[in-house]
Amino acid sequence: MFRSVRHMIYDLIEWRSQILSGTLPQDELKELKKKVTAKIDYGNRILDLDLVVRDEDGNILDPEQTSTISLFRAHEIASKQVEERLQEEKSQKQNIDINRQAKFAATPSFALFVNLKNVVCKIGEDAEVLMSLYDPLESKFISENYLVRWSSCGLPKDIDRLHNLRAVFTDLGSKDLKREKISFVCQIVRVGRMELRDNNTRKLTSGLRRPFGVAGNFVCH
């Protein structure tokens, strides 16, 4: 409220200087006086002060020389104009808030950093480790998978990435932050033979992907 009134006072001071300068044409001077009176009436309204009734030129009506009906009609017109200005200001503020919300919703505002240290799971064959974010209430994944290929030796398949298995989930916006629950899910897929005990060379298979395990933990609750 203080900032709004301060801006209005600055405008009034500037307009007063223009009026007193005597350099404005009559039509511009008339329009400027209307702006001044409209600003004053608007300021009085938001400050819960008395409404001043005026004539068409912006001059204050004298109740001693104006009939009661004329005062009433002037009061109605002034009240209507102020209310329209208030509704206009409210509508502009709502549009600004909506645009800000839309911009905020479209911009990722949260990120989850993941650093994979080790996979402690005795598999006996190569595996794929998939990590993703999941909404348990809607029963759906809300992010892409971060995939790490793990060898049967207990090390990453890409040995150059040892101790450098990092990922950042950056597709979390304001909508995701409003979710009641978000889970971090890790899936392990075994890649190899159909059966681990398949020693018959005639039936030996390879490269088959079979679900092996899954685990999860809440990251937002």
C-alpha positions in Angstrom: 0.0 0.0 0.0 2.8 2.4 0.9 4.6 1.8 -2.5 1.3 2.3 -4.4 0.6 5.6 -2.7 4.2 6.7 -3.1 4.0 6.1 -6.9 0.8 8.0 -7.1 2.2 10.9 -5.2 5.3 11.0 -7.5 2.9 11.1 -10.5 0.9 13.9 -9.0 4.0 15.9 -8.3 5.2 15.5 -11.9 1.8 16.4 -13.4 1.5 19.4 -11.1 4.8 20.7 -12.4 3.6 20.3 -16.0 0.4 22.2 -15.2 2.2 25.1 -13.4 4.8 25.3 -16.3 2.1 27.0 -18.5 3.5 25.4 -21.6 0.8 22.8 -22.3 -1.9 23.4 -24.9 -5.5 23.8 -23.7 -6.6 20.3 -24.8 -3.6 18.6 -23.3 -4.0 20.7 -20.1 -7.6 19.6 -19.9 -6.8 15.9 -20.3 -4.0 16.2 -17.7 -6.3 17.7 -15.2 -8.7 14.8 -15.7 -5.8 12.4 -15.1 -4.9 14.3 -11.9 -8.5 14.2 -10.5 -8.9 10.5 -11.5 -5.6 9.7 -9.7 -6.7 11.6 -6.6 -10.1 9.9 -6.5 -8.5 6.5 -6.9 -6.0 7.2 -4.1 -8.8 8.3 -1.8 -10.7 5.1 -2.6 -7.9 2.7 -1.8 -7.2 4.6 1.4 -10.8 4.5 2.4 -11.1 8.3 2.4 -14.2 10.3 1.4 -15.1 10.4 -2.3 -15.0 13.9 -3.8 -17.7 14.7 -6.4 -16.7 16.9 -9.3 -18.1 18.4 -12.5 -17.0 17.5 -16.0 -14.0 19.7 -15.8 -12.8 18.1 -12.6 -13.8 21.0 -10.3 -15.2 20.1 -6.9 -18.9 20.7 -6.7 -20.2 23.2 -4.2 -23.0 21.6 -2.2 -24.4 25.1 -1.5 -25.0 25.8 -5.2 -25.7 22.2 -6.4 -29.0 20.4 -6.1 -29.2 17.2 -4.1 -30.2 15.2 -7.3 -27.2 16.6 -9.2 -24.9 15.7 -6.2 -26.3 12.2 -6.1 -25.8 11.7 -9.8 -22.3 13.1 -9.7 -21.5 10.8 -6.8 -22.8 7.8 -8.7 -20.7 8.6 -11.8 -17.6 9.1 -9.6 -18.1 5.9 -7.7 -18.6 4.0 -11.0 -15.4 5.4 -12.5 -13.4 4.5 -9.4 -14.8 1.0 -9.3 -14.0 0.5 -13.0 -10.4 1.6 -12.3 -10.2 -0.8 -9.3 -11.4 -3.7 -11.5 -9.0 -2.7 -14.2 -6.1 -2.7 -11.7 -7.2 -6.0 -10.3 -7.4 -7.6 -13.7 -4.0 -6.3 -14.7 -2.5 -7.7 -11.4 -4.2 -11.1 -12.0 -2.8 -11.2 -15.6 0.7 -10.5 -14.3 0.4 -13.2 -11.6 -0.9 -15.7 -14.2 2.0 -14.9 -16.5 4.5 -15.2 -13.7 3.0 -18.6 -12.7 3.1 -19.8 -16.3 6.7 -18.7 -16.6 7.6 -20.4 -13.3 5.8 -23.6 -14.3 7.6 -23.7 -17.6 11.0 -23.2 -16.0 12.7 -26.1 -14.1 13.1 -24.9 -10.5 14.5 -28.0 -8.9 17.2 -30.5 -9.6 18.2 -33.8 -8.1 21.9 -34.7 -8.2 22.8 -38.5 -8.1 26.2 -39.9 -7.6 26.4 -43.7 -8.0 29.2 -45.1 -5.8 28.7 -48.9 -6.1 26.1 -51.6 -6.8 26.2 -54.2 -4.0 24.1 -56.9 -5.6 25.4 -60.4 -6.3 24.2 -61.2 -9.8 26.8 -63.3 -11.4 26.3 -61.7 -14.8 26.3 -58.3 -16.5 23.5 -56.0 -15.5 21.8 -52.7 -16.3 21.1 -50.3 -13.5 18.3 -47.9 -14.2 17.5 -44.9 -11.9 14.4 -42.7 -12.3 11.8 -40.6 -10.4 8.4 -42.1 -9.8 5.1 -40.8 -8.5 3.5 -43.6 -6.4 0.1 -41.9 -6.2 -0.3 -41.6 -9.9 1.6 -44.9 -10.5 3.9 -43.4 -13.2 7.4 -42.4 -13.8 8.0 -38.6 -14.1 11.6 -38.6 -15.5 13.8 -40.4 -17.9 16.0 -43.3 -16.9 19.6 -42.8 -15.9 21.3 -46.0 -17.2 24.5 -47.5 -16.0 25.8 -50.8 -17.4 27.4 -52.9 -14.7 29.7 -55.9 -15.4 29.8 -59.3 -13.7 33.1 -58.3 -12.1 31.4 -55.6 -10.0 32.6 -52.6 -12.0 31.1 -50.4 -14.6 31.3 -51.7 -18.1 32.8 -48.4 -19.1 35.8 -48.5 -16.8 36.7 -44.9 -17.7 33.6 -43.7 -15.8 34.7 -45.4 -12.6 34.0 -43.0 -9.6 32.4 -40.6 -12.1 28.9 -42.0 -12.4 26.8 -38.8 -11.9 23.5 -37.6 -13.2 21.3 -34.6 -12.6 17.5 -34.8 -12.9 16.6 -31.3 -14.1 13.1 -31.9 -15.4 11.4 -31.0 -12.1 9.2 -27.9 -12.3 6.7 -26.3 -9.9 4.1 -29.0 -10.8 6.4 -31.7 -9.7 7.3 -29.9 -6.5 3.6 -29.9 -5.6 3.3 -33.7 -5.8 2.6 -35.2 -2.5 5.2 -38.0 -2.9 8.1 -38.6 -5.2 10.2 -41.8 -5.1 13.7 -42.5 -6.4 13.5 -45.9 -7.9 16.4 -48.1 -8.9 15.8 -51.1 -11.2 18.3 -53.9 -11.9 18.0 -55.9 -15.1 20.2 -59.0 -15.5 21.7 -59.4 -19.0 22.9 -62.9 -20.0 21.6 -66.5 -20.1 18.1 -67.6 -19.5 19.2 -69.6 -16.4 22.3 -68.9 -14.4 22.8 -72.7 -14.0 22.5 -73.4 -17.7 25.8 -75.2 -18.4 24.6 -77.1 -21.4 26.4 -75.6 -24.3 23.7 -76.7 -26.7 21.2 -74.6 -24.8 23.5 -71.7 -24.0 21.8 -68.3 -24.5 23.2 -64.8 -24.1 22.1 -61.2 -24.1 18.7 -61.8 -22.6 17.4 -59.0 -20.4 15.6 -60.3 -17.3 14.2 -58.2 -14.3 16.3 -59.0 -11.3 15.5 -56.5 -8.6 14.1 -53.1 -7.6 14.4 -50.7 -4.7 13.0 -47.3 -3.9 13.1 -44.4 -1.5 11.1 -41.2 -1.0 12.9 -38.0 -2.1 9.9 -35.8 -1.5 7.1 -36.4 1.0 
